[in-house]
Amino acid sequence: MDHIYEKVKSFIEDNGDEYYLCEIEDILGVDEETLLEILKQLKNDNIVTEEHFFETGCVNNRICTDCFEPMEHEDTELKETPEGDIQHIHVYRCHKCFKKEYY
C-alpha cells in the first residue's frame, strides 16, 4: 500500500487535479476505493488541499474536498463581474456531509 500511496502522491504533486478520477485509476492502475482512501490520507498529510477538486469523470459530478464522496450539480448561479460580464457559478452538494462547493 505504501508503494501505491507514493505513486498517487507523486502523480497528484506533478499533475494537481487535471485528470478525472477514472483517468487517474486507469493511468496508475489503482481501483476507485483505494484511490479515494489514498486521497483522504493525502488530505490528512496536507498534500491535497482545499484548492484541489476532483471530477469523477461522470457528467456534472465532483468529489467533496472534505469526505471524498460524490457531489452532484445542484444549481447554477449567475453573477455579474465588475467588467459587466456574466459569470456562471456552479453549485455542487455532497451526498454524505451536504457541504456546498462553488466552481
N, CA, C and O atoms as a Tinker XYZ file with bonds, in Angstrom:
   412  protein
     1  N      0.827000   -1.196000    0.000000    73     2
     2  CA     0.000000    0.000000    0.000000    64     1     3
     3  C      0.869000    1.257000    0.000000    63     2     4     5
     4  O      0.490000    2.262000   -0.601000    81     3
     5  N      2.033000    1.219000    0.667000    73     3     6
     6  CA     2.919000    2.384000    0.699000    64     5     7
     7  C      3.399000    2.760000   -0.700000    63     6     8     9
     8  O      3.528000    3.939000   -1.030000    81     7
     9  N      3.663000    1.731000   -1.522000    73     7    10
    10  CA     4.106000    1.974000   -2.897000    64     9    11
    11  C      3.008000    2.679000   -3.693000    63    10    12    13
    12  O      3.287000    3.617000   -4.439000    81    11
    13  N      1.774000    2.232000   -3.536000    73    11    14
    14  CA     0.643000    2.838000   -4.243000    64    13    15
    15  C      0.426000    4.262000   -3.734000    63    14    16    17
    16  O      0.180000    5.172000   -4.525000    81    15
    17  N      0.515000    4.459000   -2.421000    73    15    18
    18  CA     0.376000    5.797000   -1.831000    64    17    19
    19  C      1.394000    6.750000   -2.451000    63    18    20    21
    20  O      1.037000    7.853000   -2.865000    81    19
    21  N      2.648000    6.337000   -2.516000    73    19    22
    22  CA     3.706000    7.191000   -3.065000    64    21    23
    23  C      3.475000    7.476000   -4.543000    63    22    24    25
    24  O      3.737000    8.583000   -5.015000    81    23
    25  N      2.983000    6.474000   -5.277000    73    23    26
    26  CA     2.707000    6.648000   -6.701000    64    25    27
    27  C      1.598000    7.686000   -6.909000    63    26    28    29
    28  O      1.722000    8.562000   -7.764000    81    27
    29  N      0.520000    7.589000   -6.130000    73    27    30
    30  CA    -0.589000    8.546000   -6.235000    64    29    31
    31  C     -0.125000    9.928000   -5.779000    63    30    32    33
    32  O     -0.431000   10.930000   -6.425000    81    31
    33  N      0.613000    9.984000   -4.670000    73    31    34
    34  CA     1.122000   11.259000   -4.152000    64    33    35
    35  C      1.967000   11.965000   -5.209000    63    34    36    37
    36  O      1.787000   13.159000   -5.452000    81    35
    37  N      2.867000   11.249000   -5.824000    73    35    38
    38  CA     3.732000   11.821000   -6.849000    64    37    39
    39  C      2.917000   12.324000   -8.039000    63    38    40    41
    40  O      3.177000   13.403000   -8.571000    81    39
    41  N      1.932000   11.532000   -8.448000    73    39    42
    42  CA     1.080000   11.920000   -9.574000    64    41    43
    43  C      0.318000   13.205000   -9.264000    63    42    44    45
    44  O      0.256000   14.103000  -10.103000    81    43
    45  N     -0.266000   13.302000   -8.063000    73    43    46
    46  CA    -1.034000   14.486000   -7.670000    64    45    47
    47  C     -0.112000   15.705000   -7.565000    63    46    48    49
    48  O     -0.482000   16.799000   -7.992000    81    47
    49  N      1.075000   15.524000   -7.006000    73    47    50
    50  CA     2.016000   16.645000   -6.894000    64    49    51
    51  C      2.436000   17.150000   -8.272000    63    50    52    53
    52  O      2.617000   18.352000   -8.465000    81    51
    53  N      2.593000   16.238000   -9.228000    73    51    54
    54  CA     3.015000   16.619000  -10.579000    64    53    55
    55  C      1.884000   17.185000  -11.427000    63    54    56    57
    56  O      2.105000   18.076000  -12.247000    81    55
    57  N      0.671000   16.669000  -11.232000    73    55    58
    58  CA    -0.436000   16.999000  -12.132000    64    57    59
    59  C     -1.593000   17.729000  -11.479000    63    58    60    61
    60  O     -2.527000   18.137000  -12.170000    81    59
    61  N     -1.556000   17.905000  -10.162000    73    59    62
    62  CA    -2.671000   18.553000   -9.473000    64    61    63
    63  C     -3.951000   17.775000   -9.680000    63    62    64    65
    64  O     -3.998000   16.565000   -9.457000    81    63
    65  N     -4.985000   18.471000  -10.107000    73    63    66
    66  CA    -6.278000   17.816000  -10.303000    64    65    67
    67  C     -6.709000   17.925000  -11.762000    63    66    68    69
    68  O     -7.888000   18.120000  -12.056000    81    67
    69  N     -5.743000   17.797000  -12.674000    73    67    70
    70  CA    -6.019000   17.979000  -14.092000    64    69    71
    71  C     -6.686000   16.766000  -14.736000    63    70    72    73
    72  O     -7.059000   16.820000  -15.908000    81    71
    73  N     -6.837000   15.696000  -14.002000    73    71    74
    74  CA    -7.414000   14.476000  -14.559000    64    73    75
    75  C     -8.679000   14.094000  -13.815000    63    74    76    77
    76  O     -8.831000   14.391000  -12.630000    81    75
    77  N     -9.598000   13.425000  -14.530000    73    75    78
    78  CA   -10.752000   12.816000  -13.874000    64    77    79
    79  C    -10.258000   11.662000  -13.008000    63    78    80    81
    80  O     -9.217000   11.069000  -13.291000    81    79
    81  N    -11.006000   11.346000  -11.951000    73    79    82
    82  CA   -10.618000   10.212000  -11.103000    64    81    83
    83  C    -10.505000    8.931000  -11.911000    63    82    84    85
    84  O     -9.580000    8.145000  -11.705000    81    83
    85  N    -11.449000    8.712000  -12.839000    73    83    86
    86  CA   -11.401000    7.477000  -13.624000    64    85    87
    87  C    -10.133000    7.419000  -14.481000    63    86    88    89
    88  O     -9.616000    6.332000  -14.739000    81    87
    89  N     -9.626000    8.574000  -14.924000    73    87    90
    90  CA    -8.383000    8.599000  -15.697000    64    89    91
    91  C     -7.191000    8.274000  -14.800000    63    90    92    93
    92  O     -6.281000    7.554000  -15.209000    81    91
    93  N     -7.197000    8.805000  -13.578000    73    91    94
    94  CA    -6.110000    8.514000  -12.639000    64    93    95
    95  C     -6.091000    7.019000  -12.328000    63    94    96    97
    96  O     -5.027000    6.402000  -12.268000    81    95
    97  N     -7.284000    6.441000  -12.129000    73    95    98
    98  CA    -7.374000    4.997000  -11.882000    64    97    99
    99  C     -6.720000    4.225000  -13.016000    63    98   100   101
   100  O     -5.926000    3.315000  -12.777000    81    99
   101  N     -7.055000    4.588000  -14.258000    73    99   102
   102  CA    -6.516000    3.879000  -15.425000    64   101   103
   103  C     -5.020000    4.102000  -15.587000    63   102   104   105
   104  O     -4.274000    3.158000  -15.846000    81   103
   105  N     -4.579000    5.347000  -15.434000    73   103   106
   106  CA    -3.162000    5.671000  -15.620000    64   105   107
   107  C     -2.294000    4.951000  -14.592000    63   106   108   109
   108  O     -1.241000    4.410000  -14.929000    81   107
   109  N     -2.742000    4.947000  -13.332000    73   107   110
   110  CA    -1.931000    4.360000  -12.260000    64   109   111
   111  C     -2.271000    2.909000  -11.965000    63   110   112   113
   112  O     -1.551000    2.245000  -11.220000    81   111
   113  N     -3.366000    2.405000  -12.542000    73   111   114
   114  CA    -3.770000    1.024000  -12.276000    64   113   115
   115  C     -4.247000    0.815000  -10.852000    63   114   116   117
   116  O     -3.965000   -0.213000  -10.236000    81   115
   117  N     -4.979000    1.806000  -10.328000    73   115   118
   118  CA    -5.480000    1.761000   -8.952000    64   117   119
   119  C     -6.999000    1.713000   -8.994000    63   118   120   121
   120  O     -7.619000    2.426000   -9.784000    81   119
   121  N     -7.612000    0.874000   -8.146000    73   119   122
   122  CA    -9.075000    0.824000   -8.120000    64   121   123
   123  C     -9.628000    2.044000   -7.387000    63   122   124   125
   124  O     -8.922000    2.691000   -6.613000    81   123
   125  N    -10.908000    2.350000   -7.644000    73   123   126
   126  CA   -11.535000    3.571000   -7.122000    64   125   127
   127  C    -11.498000    3.646000   -5.600000    63   126   128   129
   128  O    -11.173000    4.693000   -5.039000    81   127
   129  N    -11.825000    2.553000   -4.933000    73   127   130
   130  CA   -11.862000    2.552000   -3.465000    64   129   131
   131  C    -10.490000    2.877000   -2.880000    63   130   132   133
   132  O    -10.377000    3.684000   -1.957000    81   131
   133  N     -9.455000    2.251000   -3.420000    73   131   134
   134  CA    -8.088000    2.504000   -2.955000    64   133   135
   135  C     -7.686000    3.948000   -3.227000    63   134   136   137
   136  O     -7.087000    4.601000   -2.373000    81   135
   137  N     -8.016000    4.445000   -4.420000    73   135   138
   138  CA    -7.667000    5.817000   -4.775000    64   137   139
   139  C     -8.326000    6.821000   -3.833000    63   138   140   141
   140  O     -7.674000    7.766000   -3.388000    81   139
   141  N     -9.602000    6.631000   -3.523000    73   139   142
   142  CA   -10.288000    7.557000   -2.618000    64   141   143
   143  C     -9.698000    7.505000   -1.214000    63   142   144   145
   144  O     -9.579000    8.538000   -0.554000    81   143
   145  N     -9.327000    6.310000   -0.749000    73   143   146
   146  CA    -8.683000    6.191000    0.567000    64   145   147
   147  C     -7.348000    6.940000    0.585000    63   146   148   149
   148  O     -7.028000    7.633000    1.551000    81   147
   149  N     -6.577000    6.791000   -0.491000    73   147   150
   150  CA    -5.282000    7.477000   -0.564000    64   149   151
   151  C     -5.478000    8.989000   -0.624000    63   150   152   153
   152  O     -4.717000    9.733000   -0.007000    81   151
   153  N     -6.497000    9.456000   -1.365000    73   151   154
   154  CA    -6.769000   10.898000   -1.413000    64   153   155
   155  C     -7.128000   11.432000   -0.031000    63   154   156   157
   156  O     -6.743000   12.547000    0.323000    81   155
   157  N     -7.864000   10.645000    0.750000    73   155   158
   158  CA    -8.175000   11.056000    2.130000    64   157   159
   159  C     -6.892000   11.181000    2.951000    63   158   160   161
   160  O     -6.715000   12.142000    3.699000    81   159
   161  N     -5.997000   10.198000    2.804000    73   159   162
   162  CA    -4.721000   10.248000    3.526000    64   161   163
   163  C     -3.893000   11.452000    3.087000    63   162   164   165
   164  O     -3.277000   12.130000    3.909000    81   163
   165  N     -3.887000   11.707000    1.776000    73   163   166
   166  CA    -3.130000   12.847000    1.258000    64   165   167
   167  C     -3.684000   14.165000    1.791000    63   166   168   169
   168  O     -2.931000   15.112000    2.017000    81   167
   169  N     -4.991000   14.225000    1.990000    73   167   170
   170  CA    -5.574000   15.440000    2.580000    64   169   171
   171  C     -5.105000   15.572000    4.031000    63   170   172   173
   172  O     -4.744000   16.664000    4.469000    81   171
   173  N     -5.110000   14.472000    4.771000    73   171   174
   174  CA    -4.629000   14.497000    6.158000    64   173   175
   175  C     -3.159000   14.894000    6.229000    63   174   176   177
   176  O     -2.728000   15.525000    7.194000    81   175
   177  N     -2.389000   14.523000    5.205000    73   175   178
   178  CA    -0.965000   14.860000    5.150000    64   177   179
   179  C     -0.715000   16.229000    4.505000    63   178   180   181
   180  O      0.431000   16.607000    4.263000    81   179
   181  N     -1.795000   16.964000    4.230000    73   179   182
   182  CA    -1.733000   18.299000    3.621000    64   181   183
   183  C     -1.118000   18.322000    2.226000    63   182   184   185
   184  O     -0.574000   19.343000    1.806000    81   183
   185  N     -1.200000   17.209000    1.507000    73   183   186
   186  CA    -0.764000   17.173000    0.110000    64   185   187
   187  C     -1.932000   17.617000   -0.769000    63   186   188   189
   188  O     -1.759000   18.405000   -1.698000    81   187
   189  N     -3.116000   17.103000   -0.465000    73   187   190
   190  CA    -4.340000   17.540000   -1.125000    64   189   191
   191  C     -4.934000   18.642000   -0.262000    63   190   192   193
   192  O     -5.172000   18.443000    0.929000    81   191
   193  N     -5.172000   19.798000   -0.858000    73   191   194
   194  CA    -5.661000   20.951000   -0.102000    64   193   195
   195  C     -7.046000   21.355000   -0.587000    63   194   196   197
   196  O     -7.590000   20.753000   -1.512000    81   195
   197  N     -7.603000   22.368000    0.037000    73   195   198
   198  CA    -8.926000   22.876000   -0.356000    64   197   199
   199  C     -8.934000   23.375000   -1.796000    63   198   200   201
   200  O     -9.995000   23.431000   -2.418000    81   199
   201  N     -7.768000   23.740000   -2.339000    73   199   202
   202  CA    -7.715000   24.231000   -3.713000    64   201   203
   203  C     -7.929000   23.104000   -4.724000    63   202   204   205
   204  O     -8.289000   23.360000   -5.873000    81   203
   205  N     -7.711000   21.869000   -4.302000    73   203   206
   206  CA    -7.914000   20.742000   -5.203000    64   205   207
   207  C     -9.395000   20.402000   -5.291000    63   206   208   209
   208  O    -10.122000   20.502000   -4.303000    81   207
   209  N     -9.828000   20.010000   -6.448000    73   207   210
   210  CA   -11.137000   19.384000   -6.597000    64   209   211
   211  C    -10.960000   18.305000   -7.641000    63   210   212   213
   212  O    -10.162000   18.448000   -8.567000    81   211
   213  N    -11.697000   17.237000   -7.491000    73   211   214
   214  CA   -11.538000   16.108000   -8.385000    64   213   215
   215  C    -12.862000   15.775000   -9.029000    63   214   216   217
   216  O    -13.861000   15.571000   -8.340000    81   215
   217  N    -12.874000   15.718000  -10.352000    73   215   218
   218  CA   -14.068000   15.325000  -11.068000    64   217   219
   219  C    -14.059000   13.812000  -11.210000    63   218   220   221
   220  O    -13.013000   13.201000  -11.429000    81   219
   221  N    -15.240000   13.218000  -11.083000    73   219   222
   222  CA   -15.320000   11.765000  -11.134000    64   221   223
   223  C    -15.177000   11.230000  -12.542000    63   222   224   225
   224  O    -14.818000   10.067000  -12.728000    81   223
   225  N    -15.450000   12.055000  -13.533000    73   223   226
   226  CA   -15.481000   11.581000  -14.906000    64   225   227
   227  C    -16.908000   11.390000  -15.360000    63   226   228   229
   228  O    -17.166000   11.209000  -16.550000    81   227
   229  N    -17.848000   11.430000  -14.416000    73   227   230
   230  CA   -19.267000   11.379000  -14.739000    64   229   231
   231  C    -19.728000   12.815000  -14.989000    63   230   232   233
   232  O    -19.163000   13.756000  -14.431000    81   231
   233  N    -20.731000   12.980000  -15.808000    73   231   234
   234  CA   -21.222000   14.316000  -16.124000    64   233   235
   235  C    -21.675000   15.025000  -14.850000    63   234   236   237
   236  O    -22.468000   14.484000  -14.080000    81   235
   237  N    -21.174000   16.218000  -14.638000    73   235   238
   238  CA   -21.567000   17.089000  -13.525000    64   237   239
   239  C    -21.267000   16.523000  -12.143000    63   238   240   241
   240  O    -21.884000   16.968000  -11.175000    81   239
   241  N    -20.375000   15.589000  -12.002000    73   239   242
   242  CA   -20.040000   15.067000  -10.676000    64   241   243
   243  C    -18.623000   15.458000  -10.287000    63   242   244   245
   244  O    -17.703000   15.430000  -11.104000    81   243
   245  N    -18.473000   15.816000   -9.046000    73   243   246
   246  CA   -17.173000   16.127000   -8.456000    64   245   247
   247  C    -17.057000   15.342000   -7.154000    63   246   248   249
   248  O    -18.012000   14.702000   -6.713000    81   247
   249  N    -15.890000   15.400000   -6.555000    73   247   250
   250  CA   -15.641000   14.729000   -5.287000    64   249   251
   251  C    -15.515000   15.800000   -4.205000    63   250   252   253
   252  O    -14.815000   16.796000   -4.388000    81   251
   253  N    -16.195000   15.591000   -3.079000    73   251   254
   254  CA   -16.162000   16.520000   -1.948000    64   253   255
   255  C    -14.733000   16.624000   -1.416000    63   254   256   257
   256  O    -14.050000   15.611000   -1.263000    81   255
   257  N    -14.287000   17.834000   -1.138000    73   255   258
   258  CA   -12.928000   18.020000   -0.630000    64   257   259
   259  C    -12.811000   17.676000    0.849000    63   258   260   261
   260  O    -11.698000   17.601000    1.371000    81   259
   261  N    -13.934000   17.465000    1.539000    73   259   262
   262  CA   -13.900000   17.083000    2.952000    64   261   263
   263  C    -13.935000   15.574000    3.136000    63   262   264   265
   264  O    -13.065000   15.002000    3.794000    81   263
   265  N    -14.949000   14.925000    2.550000    73   263   266
   266  CA   -15.136000   13.495000    2.822000    64   265   267
   267  C    -14.925000   12.612000    1.594000    63   266   268   269
   268  O    -15.058000   11.392000    1.690000    81   267
   269  N    -14.601000   13.199000    0.449000    73   267   270
   270  CA   -14.313000   12.468000   -0.781000    64   269   271
   271  C    -15.456000   11.569000   -1.234000    63   270   272   273
   272  O    -15.238000   10.474000   -1.753000    81   271
   273  N    -16.665000   12.045000   -1.031000    73   271   274
   274  CA   -17.856000   11.380000   -1.554000    64   273   275
   275  C    -18.313000   12.147000   -2.792000    63   274   276   277
   276  O    -17.957000   13.313000   -2.964000    81   275
   277  N    -19.105000   11.496000   -3.660000    73   275   278
   278  CA   -19.564000   12.192000   -4.869000    64   277   279
   279  C    -20.443000   13.398000   -4.544000    63   278   280   281
   280  O    -21.246000   13.380000   -3.611000    81   279
   281  N    -20.265000   14.435000   -5.339000    73   279   282
   282  CA   -21.111000   15.628000   -5.247000    64   281   283
   283  C    -21.894000   15.720000   -6.548000    63   282   284   285
   284  O    -21.426000   15.283000   -7.600000    81   283
   285  N    -23.080000   16.289000   -6.467000    73   283   286
   286  CA   -23.864000   16.475000   -7.676000    64   285   287
   287  C    -24.121000   17.947000   -7.911000    63   286   288   289
   288  O    -24.222000   18.739000   -6.975000    81   287
   289  N    -24.223000   18.291000   -9.176000    73   287   290
   290  CA   -24.537000   19.660000   -9.556000    64   289   291
   291  C    -25.933000   19.985000   -9.053000    63   290   292   293
   292  O    -26.896000   19.297000   -9.388000    81   291
   293  N    -26.041000   21.032000   -8.249000    73   291   294
   294  CA   -27.318000   21.391000   -7.645000    64   293   295
   295  C    -27.948000   22.603000   -8.317000    63   294   296   297
   296  O    -29.166000   22.665000   -8.484000    81   295
   297  N    -27.112000   23.568000   -8.704000    73   295   298
   298  CA   -27.658000   24.809000   -9.237000    64   297   299
   299  C    -26.558000   25.562000   -9.985000    63   298   300   301
   300  O    -25.371000   25.284000   -9.813000    81   299
   301  N    -26.965000   26.505000  -10.805000    73   299   302
   302  CA   -26.034000   27.421000  -11.455000    64   301   303
   303  C    -26.496000   28.835000  -11.142000    63   302   304   305
   304  O    -27.631000   29.214000  -11.434000    81   303
   305  N    -25.603000   29.605000  -10.548000    73   303   306
   306  CA   -25.923000   30.988000  -10.209000    64   305   307
   307  C    -25.232000   31.907000  -11.214000    63   306   308   309
   308  O    -24.117000   31.630000  -11.657000    81   307
   309  N    -25.892000   32.982000  -11.562000    73   307   310
   310  CA   -25.309000   33.968000  -12.464000    64   309   311
   311  C    -24.833000   35.158000  -11.641000    63   310   312   313
   312  O    -25.550000   35.663000  -10.777000    81   311
   313  N    -23.621000   35.593000  -11.925000    73   311   314
   314  CA   -23.043000   36.714000  -11.187000    64   313   315
   315  C    -22.421000   37.667000  -12.203000    63   314   316   317
   316  O    -21.756000   37.236000  -13.145000    81   315
   317  N    -22.639000   38.952000  -12.006000    73   315   318
   318  CA   -22.052000   39.940000  -12.912000    64   317   319
   319  C    -20.684000   40.352000  -12.382000    63   318   320   321
   320  O    -20.536000   40.695000  -11.209000    81   319
   321  N    -19.690000   40.314000  -13.262000    73   319   322
   322  CA   -18.339000   40.718000  -12.884000    64   321   323
   323  C    -18.244000   42.240000  -12.925000    63   322   324   325
   324  O    -19.103000   42.893000  -13.517000    81   323
   325  N    -17.213000   42.814000  -12.307000    73   323   326
   326  CA   -17.041000   44.274000  -12.358000    64   325   327
   327  C    -16.942000   44.811000  -13.796000    63   326   328   329
   328  O    -17.257000   45.973000  -14.053000    81   327
   329  N    -16.501000   43.956000  -14.725000    73   327   330
   330  CA   -16.381000   44.369000  -16.124000    64   329   331
   331  C    -17.718000   44.313000  -16.852000    63   330   332   333
   332  O    -17.814000   44.720000  -18.010000    81   331
   333  N    -18.753000   43.810000  -16.176000    73   331   334
   334  CA   -20.074000   43.719000  -16.786000    64   333   335
   335  C    -20.364000   42.389000  -17.454000    63   334   336   337
   336  O    -21.435000   42.211000  -18.035000    81   335
   337  N    -19.424000   41.448000  -17.382000    73   335   338
   338  CA   -19.638000   40.121000  -17.953000    64   337   339
   339  C    -20.479000   39.280000  -17.001000    63   338   340   341
   340  O    -20.518000   39.534000  -15.797000    81   339
   341  N    -21.144000   38.285000  -17.551000    73   339   342
   342  CA   -21.921000   37.351000  -16.741000    64   341   343
   343  C    -21.062000   36.118000  -16.481000    63   342   344   345
   344  O    -20.529000   35.515000  -17.413000    81   343
   345  N    -20.932000   35.749000  -15.215000    73   343   346
   346  CA   -20.145000   34.583000  -14.818000    64   345   347
   347  C    -21.093000   33.517000  -14.287000    63   346   348   349
   348  O    -21.992000   33.814000  -13.501000    81   347
   349  N    -20.889000   32.275000  -14.718000    73   347   350
   350  CA   -21.701000   31.158000  -14.239000    64   349   351
   351  C    -20.994000   30.516000  -13.050000    63   350   352   353
   352  O    -19.856000   30.065000  -13.176000    81   351
   353  N    -21.654000   30.473000  -11.907000    73   351   354
   354  CA   -21.126000   29.832000  -10.707000    64   353   355
   355  C    -21.905000   28.531000  -10.521000    63   354   356   357
   356  O    -23.122000   28.547000  -10.336000    81   355
   357  N    -21.190000   27.405000  -10.573000    73   355   358
   358  CA   -21.832000   26.101000  -10.432000    64   357   359
   359  C    -21.800000   25.671000   -8.970000    63   358   360   361
   360  O    -20.748000   25.693000   -8.331000    81   359
   361  N    -22.947000   25.285000   -8.452000    73   359   362
   362  CA   -23.087000   24.882000   -7.055000    64   361   363
   363  C    -23.202000   23.360000   -7.008000    63   362   364   365
   364  O    -24.050000   22.772000   -7.680000    81   363
   365  N    -22.348000   22.732000   -6.213000    73   363   366
   366  CA   -22.358000   21.282000   -6.023000    64   365   367
   367  C    -22.627000   20.978000   -4.559000    63   366   368   369
   368  O    -22.198000   21.727000   -3.682000    81   367
   369  N    -23.342000   19.875000   -4.282000    73   367   370
   370  CA   -23.624000   19.471000   -2.906000    64   369   371
   371  C    -23.199000   18.010000   -2.727000    63   370   372   373
   372  O    -23.452000   17.156000   -3.577000    81   371
   373  N    -22.540000   17.756000   -1.581000    73   371   374
   374  CA   -22.083000   16.411000   -1.238000    64   373   375
   375  C    -23.255000   15.563000   -0.758000    63   374   376   377
   376  O    -24.133000   16.039000   -0.039000    81   375
   377  N    -23.250000   14.298000   -1.170000    73   375   378
   378  CA   -24.292000   13.363000   -0.747000    64   377   379
   379  C    -24.176000   13.010000    0.734000    63   378   380   381
   380  O    -25.183000   12.769000    1.400000    81   379
   381  N    -22.950000   12.981000    1.245000    73   379   382
   382  CA   -22.728000   12.491000    2.607000    64   381   383
   383  C    -22.780000   13.609000    3.654000    63   382   384   385
   384  O    -23.558000   13.529000    4.604000    81   383
   385  N    -21.968000   14.635000    3.487000    73   383   386
   386  CA   -21.884000   15.680000    4.518000    64   385   387
   387  C    -22.695000   16.928000    4.159000    63   386   388   389
   388  O    -22.783000   17.860000    4.958000    81   387
   389  N    -23.276000   16.950000    2.980000    73   387   390
   390  CA   -24.132000   18.042000    2.497000    64   389   391
   391  C    -23.407000   19.371000    2.320000    63   390   392   393
   392  O    -24.042000   20.419000    2.205000    81   391
   393  N    -22.072000   19.328000    2.299000    73   391   394
   394  CA   -21.293000   20.542000    2.070000    64   393   395
   395  C    -21.564000   21.064000    0.658000    63   394   396   397
   396  O    -21.696000   20.287000   -0.288000    81   395
   397  N    -21.643000   22.376000    0.532000    73   395   398
   398  CA   -21.783000   23.013000   -0.775000    64   397   399
   399  C    -20.419000   23.519000   -1.216000    63   398   400   401
   400  O    -19.647000   24.040000   -0.411000    81   399
   401  N    -20.132000   23.359000   -2.501000    73   399   402
   402  CA   -18.919000   23.920000   -3.076000    64   401   403
   403  C    -19.301000   24.666000   -4.341000    63   402   404   405
   404  O    -20.239000   24.284000   -5.042000    81   403
   405  N    -18.569000   25.728000   -4.627000    73   403   406
   406  CA   -18.871000   26.596000   -5.761000    64   405   407
   407  C    -17.698000   26.605000   -6.734000    63   406   408   409
   408  O    -16.546000   26.748000   -6.323000    81   407
   409  N    -17.992000   26.451000   -8.030000    73   407   410
   410  CA   -16.954000   26.474000   -9.072000    64   409   411
   411  C    -17.385000   27.381000  -10.199000    63   410   412
   412  O    -16.655000   27.541000  -11.177000    81   411
